[in-house]
Amino acid sequence: MPEPVHIAAIDAGSNALRLSVARAYSALDIEPVHEERYPLRLGESVFFGIASAKKFSRKLQRRSGISAK
């Protein structure tokens, strides 16, 4: 049996950042390994202002502990 392939996908939307990691043994045999969702709510101010990259960075740091340089 060949070694499995690990696959990761990141979906960055206006309301959430999602991470999915899976292990694929074949095209039809895929096992989810890990999933996370970080609510961002970048779109909450769309009707009242403009969402900014600064707001995205600040929210991401707060949710994940990642510090931007």
mmCIF file of the N, C-alpha and C atoms, coordinates in Angstrom:
data_MODEL
# 
_entry.id   MODEL 
# 
loop_
_atom_site.group_PDB 
_atom_site.id 
_atom_site.type_symbol 
_atom_site.label_atom_id 
_atom_site.label_alt_id 
_atom_site.label_comp_id 
_atom_site.label_asym_id 
_atom_site.label_entity_id 
_atom_site.label_seq_id 
_atom_site.pdbx_PDB_ins_code 
_atom_site.Cartn_x 
_atom_site.Cartn_y 
_atom_site.Cartn_z 
_atom_site.occupancy 
_atom_site.B_iso_or_equiv 
_atom_site.pdbx_formal_charge 
_atom_site.auth_seq_id 
_atom_site.auth_comp_id 
_atom_site.auth_asym_id 
_atom_site.auth_atom_id 
_atom_site.pdbx_PDB_model_num 
ATOM 1   N N  . MET A 1 1  ? 0.844   -1.175 0.000  1.00 0.00 ? 1  MET A N  1 
ATOM 2   C CA . MET A 1 1  ? 0.000   0.000  0.000  1.00 0.00 ? 1  MET A CA 1 
ATOM 3   C C  . MET A 1 1  ? 0.895   1.246  0.000  1.00 0.00 ? 1  MET A C  1 
ATOM 4   N N  . PRO A 1 2  ? 0.659   2.189  -0.923 1.00 0.00 ? 2  PRO A N  1 
ATOM 5   C CA . PRO A 1 2  ? 1.493   3.394  -0.984 1.00 0.00 ? 2  PRO A CA 1 
ATOM 6   C C  . PRO A 1 2  ? 1.247   4.315  0.210  1.00 0.00 ? 2  PRO A C  1 
ATOM 7   N N  . GLU A 1 3  ? 2.219   5.174  0.475  1.00 0.00 ? 3  GLU A N  1 
ATOM 8   C CA . GLU A 1 3  ? 2.097   6.148  1.561  1.00 0.00 ? 3  GLU A CA 1 
ATOM 9   C C  . GLU A 1 3  ? 0.948   7.110  1.266  1.00 0.00 ? 3  GLU A C  1 
ATOM 10  N N  . PRO A 1 4  ? 0.174   7.498  2.280  1.00 0.00 ? 4  PRO A N  1 
ATOM 11  C CA . PRO A 1 4  ? -0.919  8.454  2.058  1.00 0.00 ? 4  PRO A CA 1 
ATOM 12  C C  . PRO A 1 4  ? -0.377  9.852  1.752  1.00 0.00 ? 4  PRO A C  1 
ATOM 13  N N  . VAL A 1 5  ? -1.182  10.624 1.074  1.00 0.00 ? 5  VAL A N  1 
ATOM 14  C CA . VAL A 1 5  ? -0.849  12.011 0.757  1.00 0.00 ? 5  VAL A CA 1 
ATOM 15  C C  . VAL A 1 5  ? -1.648  12.889 1.713  1.00 0.00 ? 5  VAL A C  1 
ATOM 16  N N  . HIS A 1 6  ? -0.983  13.857 2.327  1.00 0.00 ? 6  HIS A N  1 
ATOM 17  C CA . HIS A 1 6  ? -1.678  14.784 3.218  1.00 0.00 ? 6  HIS A CA 1 
ATOM 18  C C  . HIS A 1 6  ? -2.042  16.035 2.428  1.00 0.00 ? 6  HIS A C  1 
ATOM 19  N N  . ILE A 1 7  ? -3.284  16.452 2.596  1.00 0.00 ? 7  ILE A N  1 
ATOM 20  C CA . ILE A 1 7  ? -3.824  17.584 1.847  1.00 0.00 ? 7  ILE A CA 1 
ATOM 21  C C  . ILE A 1 7  ? -4.378  18.599 2.844  1.00 0.00 ? 7  ILE A C  1 
ATOM 22  N N  . ALA A 1 8  ? -4.105  19.891 2.592  1.00 0.00 ? 8  ALA A N  1 
ATOM 23  C CA . ALA A 1 8  ? -4.656  20.947 3.438  1.00 0.00 ? 8  ALA A CA 1 
ATOM 24  C C  . ALA A 1 8  ? -5.321  21.987 2.551  1.00 0.00 ? 8  ALA A C  1 
ATOM 25  N N  . ALA A 1 9  ? -6.404  22.552 3.044  1.00 0.00 ? 9  ALA A N  1 
ATOM 26  C CA . ALA A 1 9  ? -7.107  23.601 2.318  1.00 0.00 ? 9  ALA A CA 1 
ATOM 27  C C  . ALA A 1 9  ? -7.456  24.720 3.287  1.00 0.00 ? 9  ALA A C  1 
ATOM 28  N N  . ILE A 1 10 ? -7.276  25.966 2.831  1.00 0.00 ? 10 ILE A N  1 
ATOM 29  C CA . ILE A 1 10 ? -7.637  27.139 3.618  1.00 0.00 ? 10 ILE A CA 1 
ATOM 30  C C  . ILE A 1 10 ? -8.663  27.924 2.832  1.00 0.00 ? 10 ILE A C  1 
ATOM 31  N N  . ASP A 1 11 ? -9.761  28.258 3.500  1.00 0.00 ? 11 ASP A N  1 
ATOM 32  C CA . ASP A 1 11 ? -10.826 29.053 2.892  1.00 0.00 ? 11 ASP A CA 1 
ATOM 33  C C  . ASP A 1 11 ? -10.939 30.341 3.700  1.00 0.00 ? 11 ASP A C  1 
ATOM 34  N N  . ALA A 1 12 ? -10.556 31.457 3.099  1.00 0.00 ? 12 ALA A N  1 
ATOM 35  C CA . ALA A 1 12 ? -10.642 32.753 3.776  1.00 0.00 ? 12 ALA A CA 1 
ATOM 36  C C  . ALA A 1 12 ? -11.827 33.514 3.212  1.00 0.00 ? 12 ALA A C  1 
ATOM 37  N N  . GLY A 1 13 ? -12.884 33.602 3.993  1.00 0.00 ? 13 GLY A N  1 
ATOM 38  C CA . GLY A 1 13 ? -14.075 34.327 3.581  1.00 0.00 ? 13 GLY A CA 1 
ATOM 39  C C  . GLY A 1 13 ? -14.238 35.595 4.396  1.00 0.00 ? 13 GLY A C  1 
ATOM 40  N N  . SER A 1 14 ? -15.328 36.281 4.184  1.00 0.00 ? 14 SER A N  1 
ATOM 41  C CA . SER A 1 14 ? -15.547 37.536 4.905  1.00 0.00 ? 14 SER A CA 1 
ATOM 42  C C  . SER A 1 14 ? -16.005 37.305 6.340  1.00 0.00 ? 14 SER A C  1 
ATOM 43  N N  . ASN A 1 15 ? -16.540 36.143 6.640  1.00 0.00 ? 15 ASN A N  1 
ATOM 44  C CA . ASN A 1 15 ? -17.018 35.879 7.996  1.00 0.00 ? 15 ASN A CA 1 
ATOM 45  C C  . ASN A 1 15 ? -16.182 34.868 8.762  1.00 0.00 ? 15 ASN A C  1 
ATOM 46  N N  . ALA A 1 16 ? -15.404 34.056 8.075  1.00 0.00 ? 16 ALA A N  1 
ATOM 47  C CA . ALA A 1 16 ? -14.631 33.036 8.783  1.00 0.00 ? 16 ALA A CA 1 
ATOM 48  C C  . ALA A 1 16 ? -13.425 32.589 7.965  1.00 0.00 ? 16 ALA A C  1 
ATOM 49  N N  . LEU A 1 17 ? -12.441 32.094 8.681  1.00 0.00 ? 17 LEU A N  1 
ATOM 50  C CA . LEU A 1 17 ? -11.275 31.461 8.092  1.00 0.00 ? 17 LEU A CA 1 
ATOM 51  C C  . LEU A 1 17 ? -11.380 29.993 8.467  1.00 0.00 ? 17 LEU A C  1 
ATOM 52  N N  . ARG A 1 18 ? -11.336 29.103 7.471  1.00 0.00 ? 18 ARG A N  1 
ATOM 53  C CA . ARG A 1 18 ? -11.477 27.666 7.730  1.00 0.00 ? 18 ARG A CA 1 
ATOM 54  C C  . ARG A 1 18 ? -10.220 26.940 7.271  1.00 0.00 ? 18 ARG A C  1 
ATOM 55  N N  . LEU A 1 19 ? -9.836  25.934 8.039  1.00 0.00 ? 19 LEU A N  1 
ATOM 56  C CA . LEU A 1 19 ? -8.700  25.087 7.713  1.00 0.00 ? 19 LEU A CA 1 
ATOM 57  C C  . LEU A 1 19 ? -9.177  23.649 7.750  1.00 0.00 ? 19 LEU A C  1 
ATOM 58  N N  . SER A 1 20 ? -8.895  22.902 6.710  1.00 0.00 ? 20 SER A N  1 
ATOM 59  C CA . SER A 1 20 ? -9.222  21.473 6.662  1.00 0.00 ? 20 SER A CA 1 
ATOM 60  C C  . SER A 1 20 ? -7.968  20.706 6.259  1.00 0.00 ? 20 SER A C  1 
ATOM 61  N N  . VAL A 1 21 ? -7.677  19.638 6.985  1.00 0.00 ? 21 VAL A N  1 
ATOM 62  C CA . VAL A 1 21 ? -6.539  18.772 6.682  1.00 0.00 ? 21 VAL A CA 1 
ATOM 63  C C  . VAL A 1 21 ? -7.078  17.360 6.530  1.00 0.00 ? 21 VAL A C  1 
ATOM 64  N N  . ALA A 1 22 ? -6.631  16.669 5.487  1.00 0.00 ? 22 ALA A N  1 
ATOM 65  C CA . ALA A 1 22 ? -7.089  15.299 5.229  1.00 0.00 ? 22 ALA A CA 1 
ATOM 66  C C  . ALA A 1 22 ? -5.920  14.424 4.803  1.00 0.00 ? 22 ALA A C  1 
ATOM 67  N N  . ARG A 1 23 ? -6.119  13.128 4.936  1.00 0.00 ? 23 ARG A N  1 
ATOM 68  C CA . ARG A 1 23 ? -5.137  12.140 4.500  1.00 0.00 ? 23 ARG A CA 1 
ATOM 69  C C  . ARG A 1 23 ? -5.801  11.340 3.385  1.00 0.00 ? 23 ARG A C  1 
ATOM 70  N N  . ALA A 1 24 ? -5.164  11.296 2.213  1.00 0.00 ? 24 ALA A N  1 
ATOM 71  C CA . ALA A 1 24 ? -5.743  10.591 1.064  1.00 0.00 ? 24 ALA A CA 1 
ATOM 72  C C  . ALA A 1 24 ? -4.923  9.338  0.760  1.00 0.00 ? 24 ALA A C  1 
ATOM 73  N N  . TYR A 1 25 ? -5.614  8.213  0.798  1.00 0.00 ? 25 TYR A N  1 
ATOM 74  C CA . TYR A 1 25 ? -4.985  6.939  0.449  1.00 0.00 ? 25 TYR A CA 1 
ATOM 75  C C  . TYR A 1 25 ? -5.182  6.643  -1.035 1.00 0.00 ? 25 TYR A C  1 
ATOM 76  N N  . SER A 1 26 ? -6.274  7.185  -1.598 1.00 0.00 ? 26 SER A N  1 
ATOM 77  C CA . SER A 1 26 ? -6.568  7.103  -3.022 1.00 0.00 ? 26 SER A CA 1 
ATOM 78  C C  . SER A 1 26 ? -7.568  8.211  -3.330 1.00 0.00 ? 26 SER A C  1 
ATOM 79  N N  . ALA A 1 27 ? -7.976  8.335  -4.584 1.00 0.00 ? 27 ALA A N  1 
ATOM 80  C CA . ALA A 1 27 ? -8.921  9.383  -4.969 1.00 0.00 ? 27 ALA A CA 1 
ATOM 81  C C  . ALA A 1 27 ? -10.276 9.217  -4.289 1.00 0.00 ? 27 ALA A C  1 
ATOM 82  N N  . LEU A 1 28 ? -10.601 7.985  -3.893 1.00 0.00 ? 28 LEU A N  1 
ATOM 83  C CA . LEU A 1 28 ? -11.901 7.727  -3.264 1.00 0.00 ? 28 LEU A CA 1 
ATOM 84  C C  . LEU A 1 28 ? -11.810 7.451  -1.767 1.00 0.00 ? 28 LEU A C  1 
ATOM 85  N N  . ASP A 1 29 ? -10.609 7.286  -1.262 1.00 0.00 ? 29 ASP A N  1 
ATOM 86  C CA . ASP A 1 29 ? -10.404 6.969  0.159  1.00 0.00 ? 29 ASP A CA 1 
ATOM 87  C C  . ASP A 1 29 ? -9.696  8.140  0.841  1.00 0.00 ? 29 ASP A C  1 
ATOM 88  N N  . ILE A 1 30 ? -10.496 9.103  1.334  1.00 0.00 ? 30 ILE A N  1 
ATOM 89  C CA . ILE A 1 30 ? -9.970  10.314 1.962  1.00 0.00 ? 30 ILE A CA 1 
ATOM 90  C C  . ILE A 1 30 ? -10.469 10.380 3.398  1.00 0.00 ? 30 ILE A C  1 
ATOM 91  N N  . GLU A 1 31 ? -9.539  10.566 4.306  1.00 0.00 ? 31 GLU A N  1 
ATOM 92  C CA . GLU A 1 31 ? -9.858  10.605 5.736  1.00 0.00 ? 31 GLU A CA 1 
ATOM 93  C C  . GLU A 1 31 ? -9.609  12.015 6.287  1.00 0.00 ? 31 GLU A C  1 
ATOM 94  N N  . PRO A 1 32 ? -10.663 12.697 6.757  1.00 0.00 ? 32 PRO A N  1 
ATOM 95  C CA . PRO A 1 32 ? -10.457 14.008 7.397  1.00 0.00 ? 32 PRO A CA 1 
ATOM 96  C C  . PRO A 1 32 ? -9.624  13.827 8.666  1.00 0.00 ? 32 PRO A C  1 
ATOM 97  N N  . VAL A 1 33 ? -8.618  14.669 8.834  1.00 0.00 ? 33 VAL A N  1 
ATOM 98  C CA . VAL A 1 33 ? -7.737  14.569 9.989  1.00 0.00 ? 33 VAL A CA 1 
ATOM 99  C C  . VAL A 1 33 ? -8.002  15.698 10.982 1.00 0.00 ? 33 VAL A C  1 
ATOM 100 N N  . HIS A 1 34 ? -8.196  16.904 10.460 1.00 0.00 ? 34 HIS A N  1 
ATOM 101 C CA . HIS A 1 34 ? -8.363  18.061 11.356 1.00 0.00 ? 34 HIS A CA 1 
ATOM 102 C C  . HIS A 1 34 ? -9.151  19.155 10.648 1.00 0.00 ? 34 HIS A C  1 
ATOM 103 N N  . GLU A 1 35 ? -10.028 19.826 11.388 1.00 0.00 ? 35 GLU A N  1 
ATOM 104 C CA . GLU A 1 35 ? -10.768 20.975 10.859 1.00 0.00 ? 35 GLU A CA 1 
ATOM 105 C C  . GLU A 1 35 ? -10.823 22.055 11.925 1.00 0.00 ? 35 GLU A C  1 
ATOM 106 N N  . GLU A 1 36 ? -10.636 23.298 11.501 1.00 0.00 ? 36 GLU A N  1 
ATOM 107 C CA . GLU A 1 36 ? -10.751 24.437 12.408 1.00 0.00 ? 36 GLU A CA 1 
ATOM 108 C C  . GLU A 1 36 ? -11.509 25.543 11.706 1.00 0.00 ? 36 GLU A C  1 
ATOM 109 N N  . ARG A 1 37 ? -12.179 26.358 12.507 1.00 0.00 ? 37 ARG A N  1 
ATOM 110 C CA . ARG A 1 37 ? -12.895 27.515 11.977 1.00 0.00 ? 37 ARG A CA 1 
ATOM 111 C C  . ARG A 1 37 ? -12.659 28.683 12.915 1.00 0.00 ? 37 ARG A C  1 
ATOM 112 N N  . TYR A 1 38 ? -12.204 29.786 12.353 1.00 0.00 ? 38 TYR A N  1 
ATOM 113 C CA . TYR A 1 38 ? -11.983 31.007 13.118 1.00 0.00 ? 38 TYR A CA 1 
ATOM 114 C C  . TYR A 1 38 ? -12.957 32.069 12.625 1.00 0.00 ? 38 TYR A C  1 
ATOM 115 N N  . PRO A 1 39 ? -13.928 32.472 13.440 1.00 0.00 ? 39 PRO A N  1 
ATOM 116 C CA . PRO A 1 39 ? -14.835 33.532 13.000 1.00 0.00 ? 39 PRO A CA 1 
ATOM 117 C C  . PRO A 1 39 ? -14.081 34.857 12.907 1.00 0.00 ? 39 PRO A C  1 
ATOM 118 N N  . LEU A 1 40 ? -14.233 35.564 11.802 1.00 0.00 ? 40 LEU A N  1 
ATOM 119 C CA . LEU A 1 40 ? -13.554 36.840 11.604 1.00 0.00 ? 40 LEU A CA 1 
ATOM 120 C C  . LEU A 1 40 ? -14.522 38.015 11.604 1.00 0.00 ? 40 LEU A C  1 
ATOM 121 N N  . ARG A 1 41 ? -15.676 37.823 11.008 1.00 0.00 ? 41 ARG A N  1 
ATOM 122 C CA . ARG A 1 41 ? -16.709 38.857 10.906 1.00 0.00 ? 41 ARG A CA 1 
ATOM 123 C C  . ARG A 1 41 ? -16.191 40.109 10.208 1.00 0.00 ? 41 ARG A C  1 
ATOM 124 N N  . LEU A 1 42 ? -15.392 39.922 9.167  1.00 0.00 ? 42 LEU A N  1 
ATOM 125 C CA . LEU A 1 42 ? -14.896 41.065 8.405  1.00 0.00 ? 42 LEU A CA 1 
ATOM 126 C C  . LEU A 1 42 ? -16.021 41.782 7.688  1.00 0.00 ? 42 LEU A C  1 
ATOM 127 N N  . GLY A 1 43 ? -17.063 41.057 7.353  1.00 0.00 ? 43 GLY A N  1 
ATOM 128 C CA . GLY A 1 43 ? -18.170 41.641 6.622  1.00 0.00 ? 43 GLY A CA 1 
ATOM 129 C C  . GLY A 1 43 ? -19.177 42.384 7.489  1.00 0.00 ? 43 GLY A C  1 
ATOM 130 N N  . GLU A 1 44 ? -18.993 42.375 8.812  1.00 0.00 ? 44 GLU A N  1 
ATOM 131 C CA . GLU A 1 44 ? -19.982 43.001 9.679  1.00 0.00 ? 44 GLU A CA 1 
ATOM 132 C C  . GLU A 1 44 ? -20.090 44.510 9.480  1.00 0.00 ? 44 GLU A C  1 
ATOM 133 N N  . SER A 1 45 ? -19.042 45.145 8.953  1.00 0.00 ? 45 SER A N  1 
ATOM 134 C CA . SER A 1 45 ? -19.083 46.590 8.774  1.00 0.00 ? 45 SER A CA 1 
ATOM 135 C C  . SER A 1 45 ? -19.267 46.996 7.308  1.00 0.00 ? 45 SER A C  1 
ATOM 136 N N  . VAL A 1 46 ? -19.583 46.040 6.455  1.00 0.00 ? 46 VAL A N  1 
ATOM 137 C CA . VAL A 1 46 ? -19.700 46.325 5.024  1.00 0.00 ? 46 VAL A CA 1 
ATOM 138 C C  . VAL A 1 46 ? -20.734 47.405 4.734  1.00 0.00 ? 46 VAL A C  1 
ATOM 139 N N  . PHE A 1 47 ? -21.839 47.376 5.450  1.00 0.00 ? 47 PHE A N  1 
ATOM 140 C CA . PHE A 1 47 ? -22.889 48.350 5.185  1.00 0.00 ? 47 PHE A CA 1 
ATOM 141 C C  . PHE A 1 47 ? -22.629 49.692 5.873  1.00 0.00 ? 47 PHE A C  1 
ATOM 142 N N  . PHE A 1 48 ? -21.606 49.714 6.734  1.00 0.00 ? 48 PHE A N  1 
ATOM 143 C CA . PHE A 1 48 ? -21.324 50.939 7.489  1.00 0.00 ? 48 PHE A CA 1 
ATOM 144 C C  . PHE A 1 48 ? -19.924 51.480 7.238  1.00 0.00 ? 48 PHE A C  1 
ATOM 145 N N  . GLY A 1 49 ? -19.132 50.818 6.438  1.00 0.00 ? 49 GLY A N  1 
ATOM 146 C CA . GLY A 1 49 ? -17.760 51.250 6.177  1.00 0.00 ? 49 GLY A CA 1 
ATOM 147 C C  . GLY A 1 49 ? -17.054 50.244 5.298  1.00 0.00 ? 49 GLY A C  1 
ATOM 148 N N  . ILE A 1 50 ? -15.763 50.323 5.249  1.00 0.00 ? 50 ILE A N  1 
ATOM 149 C CA . ILE A 1 50 ? -14.961 49.448 4.391  1.00 0.00 ? 50 ILE A CA 1 
ATOM 150 C C  . ILE A 1 50 ? -14.125 48.516 5.276  1.00 0.00 ? 50 ILE A C  1 
ATOM 151 N N  . ALA A 1 51 ? -14.186 47.225 4.998  1.00 0.00 ? 51 ALA A N  1 
ATOM 152 C CA . ALA A 1 51 ? -13.357 46.261 5.715  1.00 0.00 ? 51 ALA A CA 1 
ATOM 153 C C  . ALA A 1 51 ? -11.914 46.465 5.274  1.00 0.00 ? 51 ALA A C  1 
ATOM 154 N N  . SER A 1 52 ? -10.986 46.423 6.219  1.00 0.00 ? 52 SER A N  1 
ATOM 155 C CA . SER A 1 52 ? -9.597  46.714 5.889  1.00 0.00 ? 52 SER A CA 1 
ATOM 156 C C  . SER A 1 52 ? -8.688  45.525 6.167  1.00 0.00 ? 52 SER A C  1 
ATOM 157 N N  . ALA A 1 53 ? -7.506  45.552 5.567  1.00 0.00 ? 53 ALA A N  1 
ATOM 158 C CA . ALA A 1 53 ? -6.501  44.523 5.809  1.00 0.00 ? 53 ALA A CA 1 
ATOM 159 C C  . ALA A 1 53 ? -6.041  44.591 7.262  1.00 0.00 ? 53 ALA A C  1 
ATOM 160 N N  . LYS A 1 54 ? -6.011  45.780 7.847  1.00 0.00 ? 54 LYS A N  1 
ATOM 161 C CA . LYS A 1 54 ? -5.610  45.940 9.237  1.00 0.00 ? 54 LYS A CA 1 
ATOM 162 C C  . LYS A 1 54 ? -6.582  45.203 10.168 1.00 0.00 ? 54 LYS A C  1 
ATOM 163 N N  . LYS A 1 55 ? -7.877  45.327 9.876  1.00 0.00 ? 55 LYS A N  1 
ATOM 164 C CA . LYS A 1 55 ? -8.881  44.646 10.685 1.00 0.00 ? 55 LYS A CA 1 
ATOM 165 C C  . LYS A 1 55 ? -8.730  43.132 10.547 1.00 0.00 ? 55 LYS A C  1 
ATOM 166 N N  . PHE A 1 56 ? -8.495  42.642 9.327  1.00 0.00 ? 56 PHE A N  1 
ATOM 167 C CA . PHE A 1 56 ? -8.296  41.217 9.087  1.00 0.00 ? 56 PHE A CA 1 
ATOM 168 C C  . PHE A 1 56 ? -7.117  40.715 9.915  1.00 0.00 ? 56 PHE A C  1 
ATOM 169 N N  . SER A 1 57 ? -5.992  41.425 9.854  1.00 0.00 ? 57 SER A N  1 
ATOM 170 C CA . SER A 1 57 ? -4.792  41.024 10.573 1.00 0.00 ? 57 SER A CA 1 
ATOM 171 C C  . SER A 1 57 ? -5.033  41.008 12.080 1.00 0.00 ? 57 SER A C  1 
ATOM 172 N N  . ARG A 1 58 ? -5.697  42.021 12.589 1.00 0.00 ? 58 ARG A N  1 
ATOM 173 C CA . ARG A 1 58 ? -5.980  42.128 14.022 1.00 0.00 ? 58 ARG A CA 1 
ATOM 174 C C  . ARG A 1 58 ? -6.870  40.971 14.488 1.00 0.00 ? 58 ARG A C  1 
ATOM 175 N N  . LYS A 1 59 ? -7.909  40.668 13.740 1.00 0.00 ? 59 LYS A N  1 
ATOM 176 C CA . LYS A 1 59 ? -8.830  39.582 14.118 1.00 0.00 ? 59 LYS A CA 1 
ATOM 177 C C  . LYS A 1 59 ? -8.125  38.226 14.051 1.00 0.00 ? 59 LYS A C  1 
ATOM 178 N N  . LEU A 1 60 ? -7.320  38.017 13.017 1.00 0.00 ? 60 LEU A N  1 
ATOM 179 C CA . LEU A 1 60 ? -6.605  36.748 12.872 1.00 0.00 ? 60 LEU A CA 1 
ATOM 180 C C  . LEU A 1 60 ? -5.625  36.554 14.028 1.00 0.00 ? 60 LEU A C  1 
ATOM 181 N N  . GLN A 1 61 ? -4.916  37.598 14.399 1.00 0.00 ? 61 GLN A N  1 
ATOM 182 C CA . GLN A 1 61 ? -3.979  37.501 15.520 1.00 0.00 ? 61 GLN A CA 1 
ATOM 183 C C  . GLN A 1 61 ? -4.714  37.147 16.808 1.00 0.00 ? 61 GLN A C  1 
ATOM 184 N N  . ARG A 1 62 ? -5.836  37.782 17.036 1.00 0.00 ? 62 ARG A N  1 
ATOM 185 C CA . ARG A 1 62 ? -6.609  37.557 18.259 1.00 0.00 ? 62 ARG A CA 1 
ATOM 186 C C  . ARG A 1 62 ? -7.104  36.116 18.336 1.00 0.00 ? 62 ARG A C  1 
ATOM 187 N N  . ARG A 1 63 ? -7.557  35.560 17.195 1.00 0.00 ? 63 ARG A N  1 
ATOM 188 C CA . ARG A 1 63 ? -8.143  34.214 17.188 1.00 0.00 ? 63 ARG A CA 1 
ATOM 189 C C  . ARG A 1 63 ? -7.103  33.107 17.242 1.00 0.00 ? 63 ARG A C  1 
ATOM 190 N N  . SER A 1 64 ? -5.967  33.306 16.585 1.00 0.00 ? 64 SER A N  1 
ATOM 191 C CA . SER A 1 64 ? -5.043  32.194 16.430 1.00 0.00 ? 64 SER A CA 1 
ATOM 192 C C  . SER A 1 64 ? -3.744  32.339 17.225 1.00 0.00 ? 64 SER A C  1 
ATOM 193 N N  . GLY A 1 65 ? -3.500  33.511 17.758 1.00 0.00 ? 65 GLY A N  1 
ATOM 194 C CA . GLY A 1 65 ? -2.238  33.720 18.469 1.00 0.00 ? 65 GLY A CA 1 
ATOM 195 C C  . GLY A 1 65 ? -1.072  33.980 17.529 1.00 0.00 ? 65 GLY A C  1 
ATOM 196 N N  . ILE A 1 66 ? -1.345  34.131 16.237 1.00 0.00 ? 66 ILE A N  1 
ATOM 197 C CA . ILE A 1 66 ? -0.311  34.411 15.255 1.00 0.00 ? 66 ILE A CA 1 
ATOM 198 C C  . ILE A 1 66 ? -0.005  35.902 15.302 1.00 0.00 ? 66 ILE A C  1 
ATOM 199 N N  . SER A 1 67 ? 1.273   36.242 15.338 1.00 0.00 ? 67 SER A N  1 
ATOM 200 C CA . SER A 1 67 ? 1.585   37.671 15.330 1.00 0.00 ? 67 SER A CA 1 
ATOM 201 C C  . SER A 1 67 ? 2.136   38.063 13.969 1.00 0.00 ? 67 SER A C  1 
ATOM 202 N N  . ALA A 1 68 ? 1.586   39.113 13.405 1.00 0.00 ? 68 ALA A N  1 
ATOM 203 C CA . ALA A 1 68 ? 2.034   39.618 12.108 1.00 0.00 ? 68 ALA A CA 1 
ATOM 204 C C  . ALA A 1 68 ? 3.243   40.511 12.318 1.00 0.00 ? 68 ALA A C  1 
ATOM 205 N N  . LYS A 1 69 ? 4.197   40.414 11.435 1.00 0.00 ? 69 LYS A N  1 
ATOM 206 C CA . LYS A 1 69 ? 5.410   41.254 11.516 1.00 0.00 ? 69 LYS A CA 1 
ATOM 207 C C  . LYS A 1 69 ? 5.302   42.386 10.539 1.00 0.00 ? 69 LYS A C  1 
# 
